[in-house]
Amino acid sequence: MEPHHRKLSVRRQCELLGLNRSSLYYEAVPETAENLRLMQRIDQEYTAHPFLGTRRMTAWLIVQGEAVNRKRVQRLMRLMGLEAIYPKPKLSLGGRGQRIYPYLLRNVSIDRADQVWSTDITYVPLSGGFMYLAAIIDWFSRYVLAWRLSNTLDGWFCQEMLEEALSRGQPEVFNTDQGVQFTAQAWTSRLESAGVAVSMDGRGRCLDNVFVERLWRSVKYEDIYLRGYERVPQLEEGLGRYFPYYNEERLHQSLGYRTPGSVYREGRQAG
């Protein structure tokens, strides 16, 4: 977002990015240390059991000895962008007036690299706050093409991530949920201008973005929860180590105990 852009007003930039203009000037009130602690517990339990809604999450927290009620859990999960995998994680709703594209992958066999890319956003806990993490993944190889961190849910960091991924290649289809970042004109028009077909999950479909959801479980349990990052630079540095490990060293059973990087490169060469 550029407040003094020579051609685009702030209002027009917000429209293109799917951002409510009032949120541009909103300064979030920091969460209390107690709420941040609860959010970390919720995130860990949700990552392990993503079918938990607010009622069952509240019941689980009470059993664990937490003095919470459902209203509080609802607010925290909403802030974290979580709801039960029926339907699935939603970090935002589609923007008003934004075009919703059809789901193009029903009964489609995924058999080549760069056939389908997808992306999603997840909550990342820090000891004194939290961030949001987005990544773009190739469905065939599980290869992570690009990732970004942000302290807000505006669409700008997603646009930067998209540009990085497109500088490396181009999918036939790009699948997302109906979040405002991905229904925004800036996102969809960039894909269409590159000749990429835009696909969007139908509401209530829990398996449309399953590969990204599995990536989130891996990165959280294998790095974020183990490291317990305290500050953003540490988190960024740690993820800068983890994603190359994930792509080039971590063997995937579903890939025949090969790495995403090797499968992706072989798939591109074969294509």
C-alpha positions as CSV (number, residue, x, y, z in Angstrom):
1,M,0.0,0.0,0.0
2,E,1.4,3.4,-1.1
3,P,-0.4,6.4,0.5
4,H,1.2,8.8,-2.1
5,H,0.9,6.7,-5.2
6,R,1.0,8.9,-8.3
7,K,-1.9,7.2,-10.1
8,L,-3.9,5.2,-7.7
9,S,-5.8,6.7,-4.7
10,V,-5.7,5.0,-1.4
11,R,-9.4,4.1,-1.9
12,R,-8.7,2.4,-5.3
13,Q,-5.7,0.5,-3.9
14,C,-7.9,-0.8,-1.1
15,E,-10.5,-1.9,-3.7
16,L,-7.9,-3.7,-5.8
17,L,-6.5,-5.5,-2.8
18,G,-9.8,-6.4,-1.3
19,L,-9.0,-4.4,1.8
20,N,-11.6,-2.4,3.8
21,R,-10.3,1.2,3.8
22,S,-11.2,1.6,7.5
23,S,-8.9,-1.2,8.4
24,L,-6.0,0.7,6.8
25,Y,-6.1,3.2,9.7
26,Y,-7.0,0.8,12.4
27,E,-4.3,0.1,15.0
28,A,-4.9,-3.2,16.7
29,V,-4.9,-3.4,20.5
30,P,-2.3,-5.9,21.6
31,E,-3.7,-9.1,23.1
32,T,-3.0,-9.9,26.7
33,A,-0.3,-12.4,27.6
34,E,-3.1,-14.7,28.9
35,N,-5.0,-14.5,25.6
36,L,-1.8,-15.2,23.6
37,R,-1.1,-18.2,25.8
38,L,-4.6,-19.5,25.1
39,M,-4.3,-18.8,21.4
40,Q,-1.1,-20.9,21.3
41,R,-2.9,-23.8,23.0
42,I,-5.9,-23.4,20.6
43,D,-3.5,-23.4,17.6
44,Q,-1.7,-26.5,18.7
45,E,-5.0,-28.4,19.3
46,Y,-6.6,-27.2,16.1
47,T,-3.5,-28.2,14.1
48,A,-3.7,-31.7,15.5
49,H,-7.5,-31.9,15.3
50,P,-8.8,-29.4,12.7
51,F,-12.4,-30.7,13.0
52,L,-12.9,-28.9,16.4
53,G,-15.3,-26.0,16.4
54,T,-15.8,-23.5,19.1
55,R,-18.0,-25.6,21.3
56,R,-15.7,-28.6,21.3
57,M,-12.6,-26.4,21.6
58,T,-14.1,-24.7,24.6
59,A,-15.0,-28.0,26.2
60,W,-11.4,-29.3,25.6
61,L,-9.9,-26.2,27.1
62,I,-12.1,-26.5,30.2
63,V,-11.0,-30.2,30.6
64,Q,-7.4,-28.9,30.4
65,G,-8.1,-26.7,33.4
66,E,-8.6,-23.4,31.5
67,A,-11.2,-20.9,32.8
68,V,-12.8,-20.0,29.5
69,N,-16.3,-19.6,28.1
70,R,-17.4,-20.1,24.5
71,K,-17.7,-16.4,23.8
72,R,-14.0,-15.9,24.6
73,V,-12.9,-18.9,22.5
74,Q,-15.1,-17.7,19.6
75,R,-13.4,-14.3,19.6
76,L,-9.9,-15.8,19.8
77,M,-10.5,-18.3,17.0
78,R,-12.0,-15.6,14.8
79,L,-8.9,-13.5,15.4
80,M,-6.8,-16.5,14.5
81,G,-8.9,-17.2,11.4
82,L,-9.9,-20.6,12.5
83,E,-13.1,-22.6,12.2
84,A,-13.7,-26.3,12.1
85,I,-12.4,-28.1,9.0
86,Y,-16.1,-28.6,8.4
87,P,-15.9,-26.4,6.4
88,K,-12.1,-25.5,6.8
89,P,-9.8,-22.7,8.0
90,K,-10.9,-19.3,6.8
91,L,-8.8,-16.3,7.6
92,S,-11.2,-14.0,5.9
93,L,-14.5,-13.9,4.1
94,G,-14.8,-13.0,0.4
95,G,-14.9,-9.3,-0.2
96,R,-18.2,-7.7,-1.1
97,G,-18.6,-7.4,-4.8
98,Q,-15.6,-9.6,-5.6
99,R,-16.0,-12.2,-8.2
100,I,-16.2,-15.8,-7.0
101,Y,-14.7,-18.3,-9.5
102,P,-15.9,-21.9,-9.9
103,Y,-14.0,-24.9,-8.5
104,L,-12.2,-26.4,-11.5
105,L,-10.6,-29.5,-9.9
106,R,-13.5,-31.9,-9.2
107,N,-12.5,-35.4,-10.4
108,V,-9.3,-34.0,-12.0
109,S,-6.3,-36.3,-11.8
110,I,-3.1,-34.4,-10.6
111,D,-0.3,-36.0,-12.6
112,R,2.2,-33.3,-13.5
113,A,4.2,-30.5,-12.0
114,D,2.8,-27.0,-12.5
115,Q,-0.6,-28.4,-13.2
116,V,-2.2,-27.0,-10.0
117,W,-0.8,-24.5,-7.5
118,S,-2.6,-23.4,-4.4
119,T,-2.2,-21.1,-1.4
120,D,-3.5,-20.5,2.1
121,I,-2.8,-18.5,5.2
122,T,-2.2,-19.7,8.7
123,Y,-1.8,-18.2,12.2
124,V,1.7,-18.4,13.7
125,P,2.2,-17.9,17.5
126,L,5.1,-16.0,19.0
127,S,5.8,-15.7,22.7
128,G,4.7,-12.0,22.7
129,G,2.3,-11.9,19.7
130,F,1.6,-13.6,16.5
131,M,2.0,-13.4,12.7
132,Y,0.3,-14.8,9.6
133,L,2.1,-17.1,7.2
134,A,1.2,-17.7,3.6
135,A,2.7,-20.2,1.1
136,I,2.2,-21.3,-2.4
137,I,2.5,-25.1,-3.1
138,D,2.6,-27.2,-6.2
139,W,0.0,-30.0,-5.8
140,F,1.9,-32.7,-7.7
141,S,5.2,-32.4,-5.9
142,R,4.2,-30.6,-2.6
143,Y,7.0,-28.2,-3.5
144,V,6.8,-24.8,-1.8
145,L,7.3,-22.1,-4.5
146,A,7.1,-19.0,-2.3
147,W,6.1,-17.9,1.2
148,R,5.6,-14.7,3.1
149,L,5.0,-13.5,6.7
150,S,2.8,-10.6,7.7
151,N,1.4,-9.0,10.8
152,T,-1.9,-8.2,9.1
153,L,-4.3,-10.0,6.7
154,D,-4.3,-7.4,4.0
155,G,-3.6,-8.7,0.5
156,W,-0.3,-7.0,-0.2
157,F,2.0,-9.7,1.2
158,C,0.1,-12.3,-0.8
159,Q,0.7,-10.2,-4.0
160,E,4.4,-10.2,-3.3
161,M,4.4,-13.9,-2.7
162,L,2.5,-14.5,-6.0
163,E,5.0,-12.4,-8.0
164,E,7.9,-14.4,-6.6
165,A,6.2,-17.7,-7.5
166,L,5.3,-16.5,-11.0
167,S,8.9,-15.4,-11.6
168,R,9.8,-19.1,-11.3
169,G,7.1,-20.7,-13.4
170,Q,3.4,-20.8,-14.1
171,P,0.6,-23.2,-13.3
172,E,-2.3,-24.2,-15.5
173,V,-4.7,-23.7,-12.6
174,F,-4.4,-21.8,-9.3
175,N,-6.7,-22.9,-6.6
176,T,-7.6,-20.8,-3.4
177,D,-10.3,-20.4,-0.9
178,Q,-12.7,-17.5,-1.1
179,G,-10.8,-15.3,1.3
180,V,-10.7,-11.6,0.5
181,Q,-7.0,-11.7,-0.4
182,F,-7.7,-14.2,-3.2
183,T,-11.0,-12.7,-4.5
184,A,-9.4,-9.3,-4.8
185,Q,-9.1,-7.9,-8.3
186,A,-5.3,-7.5,-7.9
187,W,-4.9,-11.2,-7.3
188,T,-7.3,-12.6,-9.9
189,S,-6.4,-10.2,-12.6
190,R,-2.7,-11.0,-12.2
191,L,-3.4,-14.7,-12.6
192,E,-5.6,-14.1,-15.6
193,S,-3.1,-11.8,-17.3
194,A,-0.6,-14.7,-17.0
195,G,-2.9,-17.1,-18.6
196,V,-3.7,-19.0,-15.4
197,A,-7.1,-20.5,-14.8
198,V,-8.5,-19.3,-11.4
199,S,-10.2,-22.0,-9.2
200,M,-11.9,-21.4,-5.9
201,D,-13.0,-23.8,-3.2
202,G,-16.7,-24.2,-2.7
203,R,-17.8,-23.3,0.8
204,G,-18.0,-26.4,3.0
205,R,-15.5,-28.4,1.0
206,C,-12.9,-29.6,3.5
207,L,-10.4,-31.3,1.1
208,D,-9.9,-28.7,-1.6
209,N,-6.7,-27.3,0.0
210,V,-5.5,-30.4,1.8
211,F,-1.9,-30.2,0.6
212,V,-1.4,-26.8,2.1
213,E,-3.1,-27.9,5.3
214,R,-0.7,-30.8,5.6
215,L,2.2,-28.3,5.0
216,W,1.0,-26.3,7.9
217,R,1.0,-29.3,10.2
218,S,4.5,-30.1,9.1
219,V,6.0,-26.7,9.5
220,K,4.3,-26.1,12.9
221,Y,5.1,-29.5,14.5
222,E,8.6,-29.8,13.0
223,D,9.7,-26.2,13.5
224,I,7.5,-23.5,15.0
225,Y,6.3,-25.4,18.1
226,L,9.7,-26.9,18.7
227,R,11.6,-23.6,18.4
228,G,9.2,-21.4,20.3
229,Y,10.2,-18.3,18.4
230,E,10.0,-15.1,20.4
231,R,10.4,-12.4,17.8
232,V,9.6,-11.9,14.1
233,P,13.3,-11.8,12.9
234,Q,13.9,-15.2,14.6
235,L,10.8,-16.6,13.1
236,E,11.7,-15.4,9.6
237,E,15.2,-16.8,10.0
238,G,13.9,-20.1,11.2
239,L,11.4,-20.5,8.4
240,G,14.2,-19.5,6.0
241,R,15.9,-22.6,7.1
242,Y,12.9,-24.9,7.3
243,F,11.4,-24.4,3.9
244,P,14.7,-25.3,2.0
245,Y,14.9,-28.4,4.3
246,Y,11.2,-29.2,3.5
247,N,11.8,-28.8,-0.2
248,E,15.2,-30.4,-0.6
249,E,15.9,-32.8,2.3
250,R,12.6,-33.9,3.9
251,L,11.5,-37.3,2.4
252,H,7.8,-37.7,1.8
253,Q,6.2,-41.1,2.0
254,S,3.5,-40.0,-0.5
255,L,6.2,-39.1,-3.0
256,G,7.9,-42.5,-2.7
257,Y,10.3,-41.2,-0.1
258,R,11.6,-38.5,-2.4
259,T,11.8,-34.8,-1.8
260,P,9.4,-32.2,-3.2
261,G,12.3,-30.5,-4.9
262,S,13.4,-33.6,-6.8
263,V,9.9,-34.5,-7.8
264,Y,9.1,-31.0,-8.9
265,R,12.2,-30.7,-11.1
266,E,11.7,-34.1,-12.6
267,G,8.1,-33.3,-13.3
268,R,9.1,-30.0,-15.1
269,Q,11.7,-31.8,-17.2
270,A,9.3,-34.5,-18.2
271,G,6.7,-31.9,-19.2
